[in-house]
Amino acid sequence: MDFGLSVEERQIRDTVRAFVEKEVMPLEPEVLRNERAGRPGIEPEVLRGLRDKARQMGFWGINTPEEYGGAALGPVMSAIIAMETGRTFVPFSFGGSADNILYAGNEEQKRRYLIPTIEGERRSCFAITEPGAGSDARNIRTRAVKDGGEWVINGEKTFITGGNEADFVMVFAVTDPEKGANGGVTCFLVDRDMGWKSEPIPTMGQWGPASLVFEDVRVPEENILGELGQGFQLAMQWIGQGRYMIPARAVGAAERLLQMAIDYAKIRKSMGRPIAEYQAIQWMIADSQVEIEAAKWLTLNAAWQVQQGRDARHAASIAKLNGAIMANQVVDRVMQIHGGMGYTKELPIERWYRELRLLRIFEGTDEIQRRTIARNLLRGHARLGTIGE
């Protein structure tokens, strides 16, 4: 086994790290000031400027096929890059990408939706979660009824990432109630000007999801993404393919936070000695390092399985569960090490604390990941004692 990176891969990682440290991290104080004043943390034009600067350096479409102008670096490097961008709470990501299921569109749909999204001319959102169907995605109630050459959609979606900013949505609706999820759910590409509306949902962190409302929204037949009745399979493909990216960002955040704690422990004195000399502090630092390393390799293993074309859903669930819990434990220890200062808004730790709490909820709660892992083992879909199989 070779756990090392090639010279080229190390260069990519180091270049991304330098870009984040030089161009992105300096924006953190401004983001904090804006957020605490009730304003958006960073303006869209600033993010566009960062993405354009990154594009000039060759960082565009990290995991986008070369035929669409992307770098096609693959899942493993995508995870490593996510670890680097996860080191800052500035909501930055490299441009030139699109939701993986948009590649399932026909040539006309790719022209109208996929390519403009890759180029940053359009913004999409993925809408399956409903007020009564969160983790139980099979229980969605949004309906689409055929009317001539159109489908009429009625229903509500909730906690939709990017729903306030998107100009089109990939929405999942029941088209054949008798068939259930397998064969009765269809994905539609629906432009905002077709009539759906969005409302922001306030949260304890800076994640700004939306609720989407569809009232007699008429969608032409040609806007079905994929095949009629096969939407649930597309949804699971979307959810499963990128789940390892969540713990990847968690690893980056946890490493940044742990370094803050190490630096602080060396200069903060208590009873005449730096607190770094006390075993209680040392154990918190050591436990955090162990947990970060475990999460890192579970995440890279899941990404590697995706890259090999394997069914990585089990590995991704393990990585997501472990990474989300790890990040919350680490940020809690970092706040403890900083004491009262960590609890204030003078430092960004409380901001990280609120943001990282989301990881245990969205894209599959801890409980859903445990259910998936246990079910796979009990049903024989996954086996113990395997390596690279």
N, C-alpha and C positions, 0 to 999 in steps of 0.2 A: 504494500500500500504506500502511496506517495501522498502525503498531506501538504506538500509544499506547493507554492505558486510558481508558475513560470516567470521568467524575467519580464515578459510582456505584461502578464497579469499583475505583477508587483508594481510595474510602472503605472498601470491604469489605476490601481488602488491608491498609490502615492499621489498621483496627479489629482484624483478626486479629493483626497484628504486635504491637499494643499489648497484646492479651489474652495472647499467648504470653510477652511480656516481663514483664508484671505478675503473671500468675497461674501460669504454668507454669515458667518458668526459675528462679524462686526455690526450686523443689523439687529442683533438681539436686544440691545438696550432700547432701540427705537420701537421694536415690536412690543416690548413690555410696556413702554410708555403709552403707546396707542391703545393696546388692549385694556389697560387699566383706566384709560380715559373713555372707554366705551366705543372706541373706533376700531376699524379693521386693523389687524396687526401689521399688515404690509399691503401696499396698493398693488393691484394687478400689473400696472406698468413697470413696477420695480421687479416683480417676478419675471416678467417678459424680458426685461433687460438682462437679468441674470442668466436666463435660459439662452438668450441670443449670444451672450459672452461665452457660455459653455459650448454652444454649437460651433463657434469659431475655433474652439479647441478640439473639436471632433466628438464631443459628447452629446449625441442626438440619437434618439431612438435606441436606447441601451439594449433592449430586447426585441426591437422591431426588425423584421426580415430586411436584408439588404436590398431586395427588389423594391421596397418602399422607402428607400433612403436611410434605413437604420443601420446601426452598428452590429446588431445580432450577436451580442457578446455572450448570450446564453444565460440560463437560470443561475448558475453558480456565481458568475461575475455580477449578475444583477443583484444577488443577495449580498455580495461583498460591498457593492456600491451602496446598497440600502443601509448597510451598517455604517458607512461613512456619512451619508446624509442624515442618518438618525442621530448623529452627534450634536445636532443643533435642533432647537425647537422652532426655528424659522421654517415656515411651511414651504420649503423648496424641494422641487424634484426636477430632474432633467426632462426636457421636452422631447417631442418626437415619438410619442407612444400613443396607443389606443387600446381599449378593452379587447381582450383576446377573442371574444366571441364575435366582434365586428368583422373578423376575417372570414366568418361563415357566410357573409353576405354575398349576393350575386355581384356581377361586374357593375351594374348600375348603382347598387347600394354602396359598393366600395367607392365609387366616384363621388357620391353625394354625402357619404357619412365617414367612411374609414379614412380616406386620404385627407380630407379637410381637418379631421381630428388629429391625425399625425402631424400635420403642418401647423397646428395650433389655431386654425381658423374657426373651428367649431369645438364645442365642449359637450361632453356626454355625461349621463349618469345612469346607474344601474338600479332598477326599481323592482324588487320582489317582496321586500318586507312590508307587512301591513299591521294595523293596530291589533289584529287578532291572529297574526301569523308571523312570528319572529323567527325563532329557531325552527318552528314547525312550518317550513316553507310549503309543504304539501297542502296546507290548509288555507291557501289564498282564496279570496272571495271576489276579487276584481273580475268583472265579466266583460267579454267581448262578443257581441252578437252580430252575425252577418246580416247585412242589409244591402242587397244588390251587389255592387262591386266594392263595397266598403264594409268596414267593421266598426261598430259603435261601442266604445269603451266607457264603462262606468265603474268607479271604485276609488279607493284611497290607498296610498302608499305612505309609509312613515320611516323616519330615520334614514333618509336617502342622502348619502354623501354626494356633495356637489349639486344637489337638486336645486339650490337657489341660483346657481350660476349657469347651469346647463341650458343649451338651446335645443337639445333633443334628448330623449330618454329611451332606453331599452326597457320597456315595461312588459311584465309578464301577466297574462290574463287567462282566465278559464274560458276556453272556446267549446269544450264538450264536457259538461259536468259528469256525464255517465262514465267517462273513461278515467276520471281522476287525474293524478299528476302525470302518470305515464300514458301519454297519448291525448290528454285533454287540456294541456296548457300550451299557450303559444306566446312567442316573443314578438313584440311589435316595435318598430322604429317610429317614434312619434315626435314630430317637431313641436316646439313650444307654441308656435303660431297656429297649431291645429286646435288649441283651446285648453290644454291642461294648465293648472295654476300651482304655484308653490308658496309655502309659508315657512319662515325660519322656525326652528325648534331651539329655544335657549337651553344650554347645557352648562354643567359645572366647569367644563374645560373649554378649550378654544375650538373644538370640533363643531362645525356649524351645519348640522344636518337639516333636512327639510321634510315637510309633509307635502305630498303631491295629491291633487284632487282632479279626478277625471269625471266630468259630467257631460254625457252624450258627445264625447270626443270622437269625431269621425276620422278613420284612418283608411287609406286606400289599400286594397288587397296586395299591391306590390310592396308594401312596407312590412310584410311579414319577414322576420329574420330567420333564416333556416327554413325548416319545414313546418307546416301546420300540425299542431299537436305535439311538437318535439321541443317545446320551450323549456321544460323542466330539465332536460338533459343539458341544454345550453347553460342554464343557470348553475347547475352543479359543476360544469366545466369552468365557468367563470370563478366560482367560489373556491374550488379545489386547486386550480392552477397556480394562483398567486398567494395562497394562504401562508406559505413560508416567508413571504416578504414582511409580514407583521412582526414575527420574532426577530427578523434581521434588523429592522429599525430599533427594536427593543434592545438588542445587543449594543448597538452604537450609543443609544441614550444612556444605558447602564454604565458603559465604559467611561463616558464623559463624566457622569455623576460620581463614579467611584474615584476618578482622578481628582475631582474637586474635594472629596472627603480626605483623600491622602494628603493633598496639599494643605488643607486646613488643619488636619491633625498634627502636622509638623510645626505649625506656627502658633496654634492655640495652646496656651499654658493653663494648667490647673494645679494648684498646690505646689507651684514652683517647677513643674515639669511639663514638657509638651505632652498633650494627651495621646500622642502616637506611642508613647512609652507604656501606656496602660494596656493590660491584657484585654480588657473589655472592648477597647477600640480596635485592637489588633485582630480580635476574633471576628468582629463585624466586617473588617476589611478583607480578611482571609475568606470568610464564608461567601462574601459577594464575588470575589474573584473566581472561586470554584463554580459558583452558580452561573456566572457569565460564560465561562469556558464551556460548561456543559450545554448551555443554550446555543452557543455559537456552533458547536459541532453537530448538534441535533438539527439545527437549521440548515447548515451546509449539506448534511446528508440528505435532507428532504429535497433541497435544490438539485443535488446531484442525481437523485432518482428521477426527477422531472427531466433533467437534461439527457438521461439515458433512455427516455421514452417509457419509463415504468409507471405503474400505477402508484403514485406517491401520496395518496390521500391519507393513509394510516400514518406515514412518517410526518406528513405536514400537520396532522392533528396533534401528534406528540410534540412537535417543535412549537406549535402555537400555544398549547397549554403550558408547556414548560417555560417558554419565553415570556409569556404574559405574567405568570406568577413571579418569575425571577425579577423582572423589571420593577414590579411593585414592592418586592422585598428589598431590593437594592435601594430604591429611592427612599424608602422608609428608614433604612439604616443611615443613609447619607444625611437625612434630616436630623436624625437622632445625634449623629456625630457633631453636627453644627449647632445642636441645642436650640436655644431660643432664637438665634439669628436665622436658623434654617426655616423657622416657622413664619418669619417676617416676609414682607414683600420687597425688602431691600435686596434680597438674593432671589435668584430664579428657581430655587428648589421647590417652592410651593407650586409654582407654575408647572414644573415637570410632574409633581405629585398628582395634580389634577388631570393632566393629560394622559399619563401612563395608566391611570385607573381604568380608562376606556378599553385598554387592550384585553381585559378579562371579560369584556361584554360583546364588542362588535366582531363581525365576521365569525360568529360561533362562540358562544359563551364557554367558560371553563366547564360547565356541566355538560354541554353538548359535546365538547371534545372528549371528556371522560366517557360519555355514553358511546361515542363512536369507537374509541379505543377498546373499551370493554367488549362491545358487541362484535368487533372484528376478531378478537381473541376467542370469544365464546363460540362463535359460528365457524371458526377455522379459516377465516379470510386472512388472518395474520398468524404467524407462528413465532414462538419464542426460540431463542438460540440460533437465529440466523445471522449471517454476516454477508452483506453484498448480494443477497438472493432476492 
